[in-house]
Amino acid sequence: MENILLMTCLVLVIAAAGAKWQTAMMQKKRQRHIISMMSEREDIGRRRGVAELKVEEASLQERTTSSDIREFTHQLSVMEDRLVELREEEEELEERRQKHLDGDDD
C-alpha cells in the first residue's frame, strides 16, 4: 500500500513538475512574443521617423529650390531691365555720333 501511495505521489510530483515546466515555457514564449512585438513597434517607429525626416528634407529642398527659382527669375528681370537701359543708351550714343559726324561733314 505504501508503494502505491509513493507511486501516486511520485506521479503527482512528476505531473506538477511537467505542468510547471509547460507554464514556464508558455511564459517564455509569451515574453519572446512581447519582446518581438516591442521590437517591431520600435522598428516601425524608426522607419516612420526616417520617413518623416525624408519628407521634411524634401519639403525644405522644394522650398529652397522655389526660392532659388524666384531669385533667379528676379535676377533675370533685373538683367533684362538693365539690358533695355543699355540699348537705349547705345541708341542715344549712336544718335549723338551720327549728329557729330553730320556736323563735321558741313
Secondary structure, DSSP 8 states (H G I E B T S, - for coil): -HHHHHHHHHHHHHHHHHHHHHHHHHHHHHHHHHHHHHHHHHHHHHHHHHHHHHHHHHHHHHHHHHHHHHHHHHHHHHHHHHHHHHHHHHHHHHHHHHHHHHHHH-
